Amino acid sequence: MDGVFRNSESEEIVQFTYTGKGIIPASKYYGFYYSPSDQPQAFQNVDVNLEAENGYWKWHDEGDNGGITKKIGNGWYYYEAWF
């Protein structure tokens, strides 16, 4: 378990990392999280816009940081994040 992450709207997620590879600044993380509000969120619940695309959501932050998230069950989501 990575921890509980809250965004600026006070929505929380409980995030788990399954694996990661690479050395920053070229690394990628895979895992899942639970969203009590059943809303998709970005990695560590950072405040960025999510764009819906073909059954998943993607996000971008500064530089080439970004990721995707996909719903896998009620309140549960898979994620990939790269930096």
PyMOL Python script that loads the backbone (N, CA, C, O; Angstrom):
from pymol import cmd

cmd.read_pdbstr("""\
ATOM      1  N   MET A   1       0.852  -1.176   0.000  1.00  0.00           N
ATOM      2  CA  MET A   1       0.000   0.000   0.000  1.00  0.00           C
ATOM      3  C   MET A   1       0.896   1.237   0.000  1.00  0.00           C
ATOM      4  O   MET A   1       1.810   1.366   0.815  1.00  0.00           O
ATOM      5  N   ASP A   2       0.610   2.140  -0.934  1.00  0.00           N
ATOM      6  CA  ASP A   2       1.365   3.399  -1.007  1.00  0.00           C
ATOM      7  C   ASP A   2       0.851   4.417  -0.010  1.00  0.00           C
ATOM      8  O   ASP A   2       1.632   5.174   0.568  1.00  0.00           O
ATOM      9  N   GLY A   3      -0.447   4.442   0.193  1.00  0.00           N
ATOM     10  CA  GLY A   3      -1.015   5.397   1.130  1.00  0.00           C
ATOM     11  C   GLY A   3      -2.374   5.880   0.677  1.00  0.00           C
ATOM     12  O   GLY A   3      -2.917   5.440  -0.337  1.00  0.00           O
ATOM     13  N   VAL A   4      -2.908   6.805   1.467  1.00  0.00           N
ATOM     14  CA  VAL A   4      -4.175   7.452   1.155  1.00  0.00           C
ATOM     15  C   VAL A   4      -3.835   8.835   0.625  1.00  0.00           C
ATOM     16  O   VAL A   4      -3.115   9.602   1.266  1.00  0.00           O
ATOM     17  N   PHE A   5      -4.360   9.142  -0.550  1.00  0.00           N
ATOM     18  CA  PHE A   5      -4.049  10.420  -1.196  1.00  0.00           C
ATOM     19  C   PHE A   5      -5.337  11.211  -1.378  1.00  0.00           C
ATOM     20  O   PHE A   5      -6.338  10.686  -1.865  1.00  0.00           O
ATOM     21  N   ARG A   6      -5.300  12.470  -0.984  1.00  0.00           N
ATOM     22  CA  ARG A   6      -6.453  13.364  -1.084  1.00  0.00           C
ATOM     23  C   ARG A   6      -6.142  14.455  -2.101  1.00  0.00           C
ATOM     24  O   ARG A   6      -5.025  14.972  -2.140  1.00  0.00           O
ATOM     25  N   ASN A   7      -7.131  14.808  -2.927  1.00  0.00           N
ATOM     26  CA  ASN A   7      -6.940  15.907  -3.869  1.00  0.00           C
ATOM     27  C   ASN A   7      -7.538  17.192  -3.304  1.00  0.00           C
ATOM     28  O   ASN A   7      -8.015  17.211  -2.170  1.00  0.00           O
ATOM     29  N   SER A   8      -7.511  18.255  -4.088  1.00  0.00           N
ATOM     30  CA  SER A   8      -7.967  19.557  -3.592  1.00  0.00           C
ATOM     31  C   SER A   8      -9.471  19.591  -3.333  1.00  0.00           C
ATOM     32  O   SER A   8      -9.957  20.486  -2.642  1.00  0.00           O
ATOM     33  N   GLU A   9     -10.213  18.629  -3.877  1.00  0.00           N
ATOM     34  CA  GLU A   9     -11.657  18.564  -3.644  1.00  0.00           C
ATOM     35  C   GLU A   9     -11.985  17.630  -2.478  1.00  0.00           C
ATOM     36  O   GLU A   9     -13.147  17.277  -2.279  1.00  0.00           O
ATOM     37  N   SER A  10     -10.983  17.234  -1.717  1.00  0.00           N
ATOM     38  CA  SER A  10     -11.102  16.354  -0.550  1.00  0.00           C
ATOM     39  C   SER A  10     -11.579  14.952  -0.898  1.00  0.00           C
ATOM     40  O   SER A  10     -12.086  14.238  -0.032  1.00  0.00           O
ATOM     41  N   GLU A  11     -11.423  14.547  -2.164  1.00  0.00           N
ATOM     42  CA  GLU A  11     -11.699  13.166  -2.528  1.00  0.00           C
ATOM     43  C   GLU A  11     -10.462  12.349  -2.218  1.00  0.00           C
ATOM     44  O   GLU A  11      -9.344  12.793  -2.479  1.00  0.00           O
ATOM     45  N   GLU A  12     -10.648  11.159  -1.663  1.00  0.00           N
ATOM     46  CA  GLU A  12      -9.521  10.316  -1.291  1.00  0.00           C
ATOM     47  C   GLU A  12      -9.491   9.051  -2.132  1.00  0.00           C
ATOM     48  O   GLU A  12     -10.522   8.568  -2.600  1.00  0.00           O
ATOM     49  N   ILE A  13      -8.269   8.519  -2.314  1.00  0.00           N
ATOM     50  CA  ILE A  13      -8.094   7.191  -2.886  1.00  0.00           C
ATOM     51  C   ILE A  13      -7.085   6.449  -2.017  1.00  0.00           C
ATOM     52  O   ILE A  13      -6.240   7.065  -1.368  1.00  0.00           O
ATOM     53  N   VAL A  14      -7.180   5.129  -2.011  1.00  0.00           N
ATOM     54  CA  VAL A  14      -6.200   4.277  -1.356  1.00  0.00           C
ATOM     55  C   VAL A  14      -5.448   3.589  -2.486  1.00  0.00           C
ATOM     56  O   VAL A  14      -6.032   2.813  -3.243  1.00  0.00           O
ATOM     57  N   GLN A  15      -4.151   3.874  -2.601  1.00  0.00           N
ATOM     58  CA  GLN A  15      -3.368   3.412  -3.751  1.00  0.00           C
ATOM     59  C   GLN A  15      -2.387   2.316  -3.375  1.00  0.00           C
ATOM     60  O   GLN A  15      -1.769   2.345  -2.311  1.00  0.00           O
ATOM     61  N   PHE A  16      -2.259   1.346  -4.278  1.00  0.00           N
ATOM     62  CA  PHE A  16      -1.340   0.228  -4.130  1.00  0.00           C
ATOM     63  C   PHE A  16      -0.468   0.168  -5.384  1.00  0.00           C
ATOM     64  O   PHE A  16      -0.980   0.295  -6.497  1.00  0.00           O
ATOM     65  N   THR A  17       0.833  -0.024  -5.219  1.00  0.00           N
ATOM     66  CA  THR A  17       1.719  -0.207  -6.363  1.00  0.00           C
ATOM     67  C   THR A  17       2.049  -1.679  -6.483  1.00  0.00           C
ATOM     68  O   THR A  17       2.453  -2.326  -5.516  1.00  0.00           O
ATOM     69  N   TYR A  18       1.867  -2.199  -7.697  1.00  0.00           N
ATOM     70  CA  TYR A  18       2.180  -3.601  -7.960  1.00  0.00           C
ATOM     71  C   TYR A  18       3.644  -3.755  -8.332  1.00  0.00           C
ATOM     72  O   TYR A  18       4.347  -4.597  -7.773  1.00  0.00           O
ATOM     73  N   THR A  19       4.102  -2.947  -9.270  1.00  0.00           N
ATOM     74  CA  THR A  19       5.494  -3.004  -9.700  1.00  0.00           C
ATOM     75  C   THR A  19       5.883  -1.693 -10.370  1.00  0.00           C
ATOM     76  O   THR A  19       5.029  -0.872 -10.703  1.00  0.00           O
ATOM     77  N   GLY A  20       7.144  -1.519 -10.555  1.00  0.00           N
ATOM     78  CA  GLY A  20       7.667  -0.364 -11.255  1.00  0.00           C
ATOM     79  C   GLY A  20       8.969  -0.743 -11.923  1.00  0.00           C
ATOM     80  O   GLY A  20       9.606  -1.725 -11.542  1.00  0.00           O
ATOM     81  N   LYS A  21       9.365   0.030 -12.916  1.00  0.00           N
ATOM     82  CA  LYS A  21      10.638  -0.243 -13.569  1.00  0.00           C
ATOM     83  C   LYS A  21      11.258   1.060 -14.026  1.00  0.00           C
ATOM     84  O   LYS A  21      10.568   2.052 -14.262  1.00  0.00           O
ATOM     85  N   GLY A  22      12.555   1.036 -14.142  1.00  0.00           N
ATOM     86  CA  GLY A  22      13.277   2.205 -14.602  1.00  0.00           C
ATOM     87  C   GLY A  22      13.811   3.040 -13.464  1.00  0.00           C
ATOM     88  O   GLY A  22      13.518   2.806 -12.292  1.00  0.00           O
ATOM     89  N   ILE A  23      14.599   4.017 -13.845  1.00  0.00           N
ATOM     90  CA  ILE A  23      15.185   4.964 -12.899  1.00  0.00           C
ATOM     91  C   ILE A  23      14.683   6.344 -13.289  1.00  0.00           C
ATOM     92  O   ILE A  23      14.706   6.724 -14.459  1.00  0.00           O
ATOM     93  N   ILE A  24      14.230   7.082 -12.291  1.00  0.00           N
ATOM     94  CA  ILE A  24      13.738   8.436 -12.567  1.00  0.00           C
ATOM     95  C   ILE A  24      14.848   9.200 -13.269  1.00  0.00           C
ATOM     96  O   ILE A  24      15.979   9.143 -12.785  1.00  0.00           O
ATOM     97  N   PRO A  25      14.625   9.900 -14.351  1.00  0.00           N
ATOM     98  CA  PRO A  25      13.346  10.391 -14.823  1.00  0.00           C
ATOM     99  C   PRO A  25      12.677   9.502 -15.879  1.00  0.00           C
ATOM    100  O   PRO A  25      11.761   9.979 -16.550  1.00  0.00           O
ATOM    101  N   ALA A  26      13.071   8.273 -16.061  1.00  0.00           N
ATOM    102  CA  ALA A  26      12.457   7.395 -17.062  1.00  0.00           C
ATOM    103  C   ALA A  26      11.920   6.146 -16.378  1.00  0.00           C
ATOM    104  O   ALA A  26      12.465   5.057 -16.553  1.00  0.00           O
ATOM    105  N   SER A  27      10.862   6.300 -15.607  1.00  0.00           N
ATOM    106  CA  SER A  27      10.327   5.162 -14.874  1.00  0.00           C
ATOM    107  C   SER A  27       8.832   5.028 -15.136  1.00  0.00           C
ATOM    108  O   SER A  27       8.167   5.974 -15.558  1.00  0.00           O
ATOM    109  N   LYS A  28       8.323   3.819 -14.871  1.00  0.00           N
ATOM    110  CA  LYS A  28       6.910   3.532 -15.067  1.00  0.00           C
ATOM    111  C   LYS A  28       6.423   2.704 -13.889  1.00  0.00           C
ATOM    112  O   LYS A  28       7.119   1.799 -13.429  1.00  0.00           O
ATOM    113  N   TYR A  29       5.226   3.014 -13.401  1.00  0.00           N
ATOM    114  CA  TYR A  29       4.634   2.317 -12.267  1.00  0.00           C
ATOM    115  C   TYR A  29       3.295   1.719 -12.673  1.00  0.00           C
ATOM    116  O   TYR A  29       2.563   2.288 -13.483  1.00  0.00           O
ATOM    117  N   TYR A  30       2.988   0.557 -12.095  1.00  0.00           N
ATOM    118  CA  TYR A  30       1.733  -0.141 -12.356  1.00  0.00           C
ATOM    119  C   TYR A  30       1.094  -0.474 -11.012  1.00  0.00           C
ATOM    120  O   TYR A  30       1.792  -0.826 -10.061  1.00  0.00           O
ATOM    121  N   GLY A  31      -0.207  -0.366 -10.933  1.00  0.00           N
ATOM    122  CA  GLY A  31      -0.877  -0.714  -9.695  1.00  0.00           C
ATOM    123  C   GLY A  31      -2.371  -0.531  -9.793  1.00  0.00           C
ATOM    124  O   GLY A  31      -2.950  -0.538 -10.879  1.00  0.00           O
ATOM    125  N   PHE A  32      -2.981  -0.369  -8.644  1.00  0.00           N
ATOM    126  CA  PHE A  32      -4.429  -0.203  -8.581  1.00  0.00           C
ATOM    127  C   PHE A  32      -4.760   0.677  -7.383  1.00  0.00           C
ATOM    128  O   PHE A  32      -3.930   0.885  -6.497  1.00  0.00           O
ATOM    129  N   TYR A  33      -5.974   1.183  -7.371  1.00  0.00           N
ATOM    130  CA  TYR A  33      -6.413   2.006  -6.250  1.00  0.00           C
ATOM    131  C   TYR A  33      -7.905   1.839  -6.036  1.00  0.00           C
ATOM    132  O   TYR A  33      -8.643   1.416  -6.926  1.00  0.00           O
ATOM    133  N   TYR A  34      -8.327   2.184  -4.826  1.00  0.00           N
ATOM    134  CA  TYR A  34      -9.742   2.175  -4.492  1.00  0.00           C
ATOM    135  C   TYR A  34     -10.206   3.611  -4.336  1.00  0.00           C
ATOM    136  O   TYR A  34      -9.585   4.401  -3.624  1.00  0.00           O
ATOM    137  N   SER A  35     -11.303   3.945  -5.008  1.00  0.00           N
ATOM    138  CA  SER A  35     -11.897   5.272  -4.938  1.00  0.00           C
ATOM    139  C   SER A  35     -13.277   5.151  -4.293  1.00  0.00           C
ATOM    140  O   SER A  35     -14.206   4.674  -4.945  1.00  0.00           O
ATOM    141  N   PRO A  36     -13.444   5.570  -3.027  1.00  0.00           N
ATOM    142  CA  PRO A  36     -14.744   5.460  -2.363  1.00  0.00           C
ATOM    143  C   PRO A  36     -15.873   6.154  -3.129  1.00  0.00           C
ATOM    144  O   PRO A  36     -17.027   5.734  -3.051  1.00  0.00           O
ATOM    145  N   SER A  37     -15.539   7.215  -3.868  1.00  0.00           N
ATOM    146  CA  SER A  37     -16.548   7.933  -4.654  1.00  0.00           C
ATOM    147  C   SER A  37     -16.764   7.276  -6.023  1.00  0.00           C
ATOM    148  O   SER A  37     -17.603   7.726  -6.803  1.00  0.00           O
ATOM    149  N   ASP A  38     -16.001   6.208  -6.313  1.00  0.00           N
ATOM    150  CA  ASP A  38     -16.058   5.493  -7.588  1.00  0.00           C
ATOM    151  C   ASP A  38     -15.807   6.421  -8.773  1.00  0.00           C
ATOM    152  O   ASP A  38     -16.438   6.294  -9.822  1.00  0.00           O
ATOM    153  N   GLN A  39     -14.869   7.362  -8.587  1.00  0.00           N
ATOM    154  CA  GLN A  39     -14.474   8.282  -9.644  1.00  0.00           C
ATOM    155  C   GLN A  39     -13.024   8.016 -10.022  1.00  0.00           C
ATOM    156  O   GLN A  39     -12.191   7.829  -9.136  1.00  0.00           O
ATOM    157  N   PRO A  40     -12.696   7.995 -11.318  1.00  0.00           N
ATOM    158  CA  PRO A  40     -11.306   7.789 -11.722  1.00  0.00           C
ATOM    159  C   PRO A  40     -10.441   8.971 -11.289  1.00  0.00           C
ATOM    160  O   PRO A  40     -10.893  10.116 -11.279  1.00  0.00           O
ATOM    161  N   GLN A  41      -9.198   8.677 -10.935  1.00  0.00           N
ATOM    162  CA  GLN A  41      -8.258   9.719 -10.497  1.00  0.00           C
ATOM    163  C   GLN A  41      -6.897   9.465 -11.136  1.00  0.00           C
ATOM    164  O   GLN A  41      -6.637   8.373 -11.641  1.00  0.00           O
ATOM    165  N   ALA A  42      -6.046  10.455 -11.113  1.00  0.00           N
ATOM    166  CA  ALA A  42      -4.675  10.309 -11.607  1.00  0.00           C
ATOM    167  C   ALA A  42      -3.796   9.693 -10.516  1.00  0.00           C
ATOM    168  O   ALA A  42      -4.225   9.551  -9.372  1.00  0.00           O
ATOM    169  N   PHE A  43      -2.580   9.333 -10.874  1.00  0.00           N
ATOM    170  CA  PHE A  43      -1.601   8.760  -9.955  1.00  0.00           C
ATOM    171  C   PHE A  43      -1.474   9.634  -8.717  1.00  0.00           C
ATOM    172  O   PHE A  43      -1.294  10.846  -8.835  1.00  0.00           O
ATOM    173  N   GLN A  44      -1.563   9.046  -7.548  1.00  0.00           N
ATOM    174  CA  GLN A  44      -1.497   9.715  -6.249  1.00  0.00           C
ATOM    175  C   GLN A  44      -2.513  10.847  -6.119  1.00  0.00           C
ATOM    176  O   GLN A  44      -2.342  11.768  -5.321  1.00  0.00           O
ATOM    177  N   ASN A  45      -3.584  10.756  -6.928  1.00  0.00           N
ATOM    178  CA  ASN A  45      -4.712  11.683  -6.843  1.00  0.00           C
ATOM    179  C   ASN A  45      -4.307  13.135  -7.083  1.00  0.00           C
ATOM    180  O   ASN A  45      -4.892  14.050  -6.503  1.00  0.00           O
ATOM    181  N   VAL A  46      -3.296  13.347  -7.946  1.00  0.00           N
ATOM    182  CA  VAL A  46      -2.868  14.719  -8.241  1.00  0.00           C
ATOM    183  C   VAL A  46      -3.969  15.437  -9.006  1.00  0.00           C
ATOM    184  O   VAL A  46      -4.768  14.810  -9.701  1.00  0.00           O
ATOM    185  N   ASP A  47      -4.003  16.738  -8.873  1.00  0.00           N
ATOM    186  CA  ASP A  47      -5.037  17.553  -9.523  1.00  0.00           C
ATOM    187  C   ASP A  47      -4.678  17.833 -10.976  1.00  0.00           C
ATOM    188  O   ASP A  47      -4.039  18.837 -11.291  1.00  0.00           O
ATOM    189  N   VAL A  48      -5.097  16.935 -11.848  1.00  0.00           N
ATOM    190  CA  VAL A  48      -4.956  17.114 -13.294  1.00  0.00           C
ATOM    191  C   VAL A  48      -6.262  16.665 -13.941  1.00  0.00           C
ATOM    192  O   VAL A  48      -7.045  15.929 -13.340  1.00  0.00           O
ATOM    193  N   ASN A  49      -6.485  17.113 -15.158  1.00  0.00           N
ATOM    194  CA  ASN A  49      -7.689  16.712 -15.881  1.00  0.00           C
ATOM    195  C   ASN A  49      -7.527  15.311 -16.448  1.00  0.00           C
ATOM    196  O   ASN A  49      -6.465  14.962 -16.965  1.00  0.00           O
ATOM    197  N   LEU A  50      -8.569  14.517 -16.353  1.00  0.00           N
ATOM    198  CA  LEU A  50      -8.607  13.200 -16.971  1.00  0.00           C
ATOM    199  C   LEU A  50      -9.410  13.298 -18.258  1.00  0.00           C
ATOM    200  O   LEU A  50     -10.470  13.923 -18.294  1.00  0.00           O
ATOM    201  N   GLU A  51      -8.896  12.678 -19.312  1.00  0.00           N
ATOM    202  CA  GLU A  51      -9.582  12.658 -20.603  1.00  0.00           C
ATOM    203  C   GLU A  51     -10.043  11.236 -20.885  1.00  0.00           C
ATOM    204  O   GLU A  51      -9.233  10.309 -20.897  1.00  0.00           O
ATOM    205  N   ALA A  52     -11.351  11.060 -21.115  1.00  0.00           N
ATOM    206  CA  ALA A  52     -11.894   9.735 -21.428  1.00  0.00           C
ATOM    207  C   ALA A  52     -11.490   9.347 -22.850  1.00  0.00           C
ATOM    208  O   ALA A  52     -11.552  10.154 -23.777  1.00  0.00           O
ATOM    209  N   GLU A  53     -11.071   8.074 -22.994  1.00  0.00           N
ATOM    210  CA  GLU A  53     -10.665   7.599 -24.317  1.00  0.00           C
ATOM    211  C   GLU A  53     -10.781   6.074 -24.396  1.00  0.00           C
ATOM    212  O   GLU A  53     -10.008   5.366 -23.751  1.00  0.00           O
ATOM    213  N   ASN A  54     -11.721   5.569 -25.166  1.00  0.00           N
ATOM    214  CA  ASN A  54     -11.870   4.136 -25.443  1.00  0.00           C
ATOM    215  C   ASN A  54     -11.868   3.245 -24.199  1.00  0.00           C
ATOM    216  O   ASN A  54     -11.133   2.259 -24.157  1.00  0.00           O
ATOM    217  N   GLY A  55     -12.665   3.568 -23.199  1.00  0.00           N
ATOM    218  CA  GLY A  55     -12.792   2.722 -22.024  1.00  0.00           C
ATOM    219  C   GLY A  55     -11.778   2.969 -20.924  1.00  0.00           C
ATOM    220  O   GLY A  55     -11.737   2.213 -19.953  1.00  0.00           O
ATOM    221  N   TYR A  56     -10.970   3.986 -21.044  1.00  0.00           N
ATOM    222  CA  TYR A  56     -10.016   4.338 -19.994  1.00  0.00           C
ATOM    223  C   TYR A  56      -9.872   5.849 -19.960  1.00  0.00           C
ATOM    224  O   TYR A  56     -10.408   6.545 -20.823  1.00  0.00           O
ATOM    225  N   TRP A  57      -9.165   6.352 -18.988  1.00  0.00           N
ATOM    226  CA  TRP A  57      -8.905   7.783 -18.861  1.00  0.00           C
ATOM    227  C   TRP A  57      -7.396   7.999 -18.905  1.00  0.00           C
ATOM    228  O   TRP A  57      -6.629   7.184 -18.394  1.00  0.00           O
ATOM    229  N   LYS A  58      -6.982   9.089 -19.513  1.00  0.00           N
ATOM    230  CA  LYS A  58      -5.551   9.425 -19.537  1.00  0.00           C
ATOM    231  C   LYS A  58      -5.352  10.810 -18.938  1.00  0.00           C
ATOM    232  O   LYS A  58      -6.261  11.639 -18.912  1.00  0.00           O
ATOM    233  N   TRP A  59      -4.124  11.033 -18.456  1.00  0.00           N
ATOM    234  CA  TRP A  59      -3.787  12.325 -17.885  1.00  0.00           C
ATOM    235  C   TRP A  59      -2.363  12.694 -18.263  1.00  0.00           C
ATOM    236  O   TRP A  59      -1.542  11.829 -18.567  1.00  0.00           O
ATOM    237  N   HIS A  60      -2.079  13.999 -18.239  1.00  0.00           N
ATOM    238  CA  HIS A  60      -0.740  14.526 -18.522  1.00  0.00           C
ATOM    239  C   HIS A  60      -0.444  15.609 -17.504  1.00  0.00           C
ATOM    240  O   HIS A  60      -1.328  16.365 -17.099  1.00  0.00           O
ATOM    241  N   ASP A  61       0.816  15.670 -17.098  1.00  0.00           N
ATOM    242  CA  ASP A  61       1.257  16.701 -16.165  1.00  0.00           C
ATOM    243  C   ASP A  61       2.459  17.382 -16.801  1.00  0.00           C
ATOM    244  O   ASP A  61       2.622  17.314 -18.019  1.00  0.00           O
ATOM    245  N   GLU A  62       3.285  18.022 -16.031  1.00  0.00           N
ATOM    246  CA  GLU A  62       4.443  18.740 -16.547  1.00  0.00           C
ATOM    247  C   GLU A  62       5.362  17.811 -17.348  1.00  0.00           C
ATOM    248  O   GLU A  62       5.535  16.643 -16.998  1.00  0.00           O
ATOM    249  N   GLY A  63       5.936  18.332 -18.408  1.00  0.00           N
ATOM    250  CA  GLY A  63       6.867  17.553 -19.222  1.00  0.00           C
ATOM    251  C   GLY A  63       6.195  16.343 -19.832  1.00  0.00           C
ATOM    252  O   GLY A  63       5.094  16.436 -20.375  1.00  0.00           O
ATOM    253  N   ASP A  64       6.870  15.199 -19.738  1.00  0.00           N
ATOM    254  CA  ASP A  64       6.293  13.982 -20.316  1.00  0.00           C
ATOM    255  C   ASP A  64       5.639  13.101 -19.257  1.00  0.00           C
ATOM    256  O   ASP A  64       5.370  11.930 -19.525  1.00  0.00           O
ATOM    257  N   ASN A  65       5.375  13.626 -18.065  1.00  0.00           N
ATOM    258  CA  ASN A  65       4.692  12.866 -17.019  1.00  0.00           C
ATOM    259  C   ASN A  65       3.250  12.612 -17.430  1.00  0.00           C
ATOM    260  O   ASN A  65       2.577  13.503 -17.949  1.00  0.00           O
ATOM    261  N   GLY A  66       2.785  11.402 -17.198  1.00  0.00           N
ATOM    262  CA  GLY A  66       1.411  11.087 -17.557  1.00  0.00           C
ATOM    263  C   GLY A  66       1.027   9.703 -17.109  1.00  0.00           C
ATOM    264  O   GLY A  66       1.778   9.026 -16.407  1.00  0.00           O
ATOM    265  N   GLY A  67      -0.154   9.290 -17.526  1.00  0.00           N
ATOM    266  CA  GLY A  67      -0.609   7.968 -17.165  1.00  0.00           C
ATOM    267  C   GLY A  67      -1.999   7.686 -17.672  1.00  0.00           C
ATOM    268  O   GLY A  67      -2.638   8.518 -18.317  1.00  0.00           O
ATOM    269  N   ILE A  68      -2.456   6.468 -17.356  1.00  0.00           N
ATOM    270  CA  ILE A  68      -3.801   6.050 -17.690  1.00  0.00           C
ATOM    271  C   ILE A  68      -4.417   5.372 -16.471  1.00  0.00           C
ATOM    272  O   ILE A  68      -3.705   4.921 -15.574  1.00  0.00           O
ATOM    273  N   THR A  69      -5.728   5.304 -16.448  1.00  0.00           N
ATOM    274  CA  THR A  69      -6.443   4.554 -15.421  1.00  0.00           C
ATOM    275  C   THR A  69      -7.649   3.906 -16.076  1.00  0.00           C
ATOM    276  O   THR A  69      -8.243   4.464 -16.998  1.00  0.00           O
ATOM    277  N   LYS A  70      -8.005   2.726 -15.593  1.00  0.00           N
ATOM    278  CA  LYS A  70      -9.105   1.960 -16.170  1.00  0.00           C
ATOM    279  C   LYS A  70      -9.903   1.312 -15.043  1.00  0.00           C
ATOM    280  O   LYS A  70      -9.332   0.756 -14.105  1.00  0.00           O
ATOM    281  N   LYS A  71     -11.216   1.388 -15.143  1.00  0.00           N
ATOM    282  CA  LYS A  71     -12.077   0.803 -14.106  1.00  0.00           C
ATOM    283  C   LYS A  71     -12.023  -0.717 -14.197  1.00  0.00           C
ATOM    284  O   LYS A  71     -12.154  -1.289 -15.279  1.00  0.00           O
ATOM    285  N   ILE A  72     -11.828  -1.375 -13.037  1.00  0.00           N
ATOM    286  CA  ILE A  72     -11.771  -2.840 -13.009  1.00  0.00           C
ATOM    287  C   ILE A  72     -12.850  -3.439 -12.104  1.00  0.00           C
ATOM    288  O   ILE A  72     -12.994  -4.660 -12.049  1.00  0.00           O
ATOM    289  N   GLY A  73     -13.599  -2.608 -11.402  1.00  0.00           N
ATOM    290  CA  GLY A  73     -14.668  -3.070 -10.515  1.00  0.00           C
ATOM    291  C   GLY A  73     -15.299  -1.885  -9.826  1.00  0.00           C
ATOM    292  O   GLY A  73     -14.849  -0.753 -10.006  1.00  0.00           O
ATOM    293  N   ASN A  74     -16.328  -2.121  -9.042  1.00  0.00           N
ATOM    294  CA  ASN A  74     -16.979  -1.026  -8.316  1.00  0.00           C
ATOM    295  C   ASN A  74     -15.997  -0.356  -7.366  1.00  0.00           C
ATOM    296  O   ASN A  74     -15.607  -0.936  -6.352  1.00  0.00           O
ATOM    297  N   GLY A  75     -15.603   0.860  -7.696  1.00  0.00           N
ATOM    298  CA  GLY A  75     -14.665   1.629  -6.883  1.00  0.00           C
ATOM    299  C   GLY A  75     -13.204   1.288  -7.106  1.00  0.00           C
ATOM    300  O   GLY A  75     -12.333   1.972  -6.570  1.00  0.00           O
ATOM    301  N   TRP A  76     -12.908   0.255  -7.879  1.00  0.00           N
ATOM    302  CA  TRP A  76     -11.526  -0.194  -8.096  1.00  0.00           C
ATOM    303  C   TRP A  76     -11.051   0.167  -9.494  1.00  0.00           C
ATOM    304  O   TRP A  76     -11.786   0.036 -10.473  1.00  0.00           O
ATOM    305  N   TYR A  77      -9.780   0.635  -9.568  1.00  0.00           N
ATOM    306  CA  TYR A  77      -9.190   1.084 -10.824  1.00  0.00           C
ATOM    307  C   TYR A  77      -7.749   0.593 -10.948  1.00  0.00           C
ATOM    308  O   TYR A  77      -7.021   0.507  -9.959  1.00  0.00           O
ATOM    309  N   TYR A  78      -7.356   0.276 -12.166  1.00  0.00           N
ATOM    310  CA  TYR A  78      -5.972  -0.066 -12.516  1.00  0.00           C
ATOM    311  C   TYR A  78      -5.306   1.216 -12.986  1.00  0.00           C
ATOM    312  O   TYR A  78      -5.968   2.073 -13.571  1.00  0.00           O
ATOM    313  N   TYR A  79      -4.003   1.365 -12.740  1.00  0.00           N
ATOM    314  CA  TYR A  79      -3.297   2.540 -13.262  1.00  0.00           C
ATOM    315  C   TYR A  79      -1.915   2.180 -13.794  1.00  0.00           C
ATOM    316  O   TYR A  79      -1.296   1.195 -13.391  1.00  0.00           O
ATOM    317  N   GLU A  80      -1.462   3.018 -14.709  1.00  0.00           N
ATOM    318  CA  GLU A  80      -0.085   3.055 -15.172  1.00  0.00           C
ATOM    319  C   GLU A  80       0.329   4.518 -15.119  1.00  0.00           C
ATOM    320  O   GLU A  80      -0.430   5.393 -15.535  1.00  0.00           O
ATOM    321  N   ALA A  81       1.514   4.786 -14.617  1.00  0.00           N
ATOM    322  CA  ALA A  81       2.015   6.160 -14.553  1.00  0.00           C
ATOM    323  C   ALA A  81       3.457   6.169 -15.023  1.00  0.00           C
ATOM    324  O   ALA A  81       4.220   5.261 -14.693  1.00  0.00           O
ATOM    325  N   TRP A  82       3.839   7.173 -15.782  1.00  0.00           N
ATOM    326  CA  TRP A  82       5.227   7.281 -16.259  1.00  0.00           C
ATOM    327  C   TRP A  82       5.747   8.685 -16.011  1.00  0.00           C
ATOM    328  O   TRP A  82       5.013   9.673 -16.029  1.00  0.00           O
ATOM    329  N   PHE A  83       7.071   8.720 -15.775  1.00  0.00           N
ATOM    330  CA  PHE A  83       7.742   9.979 -15.428  1.00  0.00           C
ATOM    331  C   PHE A  83       9.035  10.106 -16.182  1.00  0.00           C
ATOM    332  O   PHE A  83       9.746  11.099 -16.026  1.00  0.00           O
TER     333      PHE A  83
END
""", "prot")
cmd.dss("prot")
cmd.show_as("cartoon", "prot")
cmd.util.cbc("prot")
cmd.orient("prot")
